[in-house]
Amino acid sequence: MDEGGVFFEDLGEGEQAPARSHRLTRTDLVRYAGASHDFNPMHHDEVKAQAAGMRSVFAHGMFTAGFLATALTDFVGIGNLRGYKVRFTEQAWPDDTLTTEITVRGKDEATHLVELDCRVVTEKGAVVLTGSAVAAPRRRSA
């Protein structure tokens, strides 16, 4: 695989993309808040997060979705993602190690599209995000 991602011809049902992992830090939360302009105190203010019943501050859902999207484009190539859906299932907490799991669910020879099942999990096995994607990876011959 190079900068353009995998080739359509090389993908098969059940194949998995290389996993991407990242240890979530409080600095990640602050940086994402600044970049997204989402300053909800649940993501940066420990006192307010605990007053709301949370054990601590937690990651923005879209931080996790963006992390997964990066792994997807690394796999299928930039510009080749055609659809992307996610569902947030649990919070990601500071010091969690997030890991992507991307599996080829199906491949359509007529349209040259692949369907992908996606998840982001923690080192403890908590699934923080599930999703699906459709991509049109580059082909060796057009």
N, C-alpha and C positions, 0 to 999 in steps of 0.2 A: 504494500500500500504506500502511495506517495501523497503529495499535497492534494492531488485530485480525488482521493478516496479510492475505494475498491471499484473494480469493474463489475458490471451487471452479470457478466458471464461467469464470474468466479463465486457468486453467491448461491447458497443453497438453503433450503428450509432447515431451520434449527441452528444455523450457523450463528455464532456470537461475535459481536464487535469487541475489540479490545476494551477492557474496563478502564475507566478513568476514576481516580480517587482524589479526595481533597479533605483535609482536616479543617473543619469549620472553626473560625476564630471570631472573637468579638470585633476585631478590626475588619473582617469581611462584612459584618453586619453594618458597621458605621460607613464603610466605603460604599456599600450597596445603597444605603439610605441616601447618601449624598448624590450618587449617580442617578437614582430613580426619583429623587425628591419625595420619597415616602418616609416621613419622619414619625410614623406611628410609634409611640413610646414602647410598645410591646417588643420592639426590635432593638432598643438601645437603653432603656431605663429600667434597671433591675428592680427598683422599689415599686414602680408602677406595674410592672409585669407581675410581680409577686402579689401586689394588692388585688390584681385581677384574677388571682387564683393559679397563675402559671408558676412553675418551679423556678423559672429564670426568663431572660430574654430569649427569643428564638429567631431563626432565619426567616426572611421574607420568602414566601412561596415562590415568587418569580426568580429569586436567586437560584433556587434549586432547579427550576425549569430552565433557566439560562445555562446552568452547569450541564444539564442533560443535553440541551441543544448544541452545546459545543462538542460534546462527545459524538452526537449524531452527525454533525457536519464534518468532523474529523473522519468519520467512518465512510459516509457516502459522498463527500466532497462538497465544497462550498458552492451554493447555488443549485444544488440538486434535491433539496428537501421540498416536497410538494404539499405536505400537510403534516400538522403536528398538534396533538391533543394531549392534555395532561389532567390529572386529578390529584389534588393534594390530599394525602391520607393521614399524615402525622406531622408534628413539628420536628424540625431539625434544630438541635441545641448546640451551643458552643462546645467545642471539643469532640463532637461527633465526627467520625470519618465517613464521608459520603462516597459511595461507589456506584457508578452507573452499570446497568445491565441492559444490553440491547440485543435482541434475538430476532432473526429473520423468521417471520410467521408465514410468509408466502411470497411467491414470485410469479409475475404475469408475463409470459413470453410475448404476448400480443402487444401489450402496452409498454413493456420494458420498465414496469414499476415493481418495487418491492414494498411489502408491508412489514413493519417492524413493531415488536412489542418492547416496551421500555419500562424500566423501574430505576429508582434511586433508593438504595438501602444503606443503613448504617452498619458499623462493625458489629453491632449487637443483633442484627437481623431485622430491625424495624424498617418497614417499607414507608418512606416518607412521600413518595410520589409514584404514581403509575401513569402509563400513557401509551400512545401509539403514534406511529409516523408512517408516512408514505414518501418514498423517494424514487428518483429516476437517476440511479448511478450512471456514470459514463459507460460507454460501450467501446469495445475494442474495434468493432466495425459497425458502421451506421447503415 
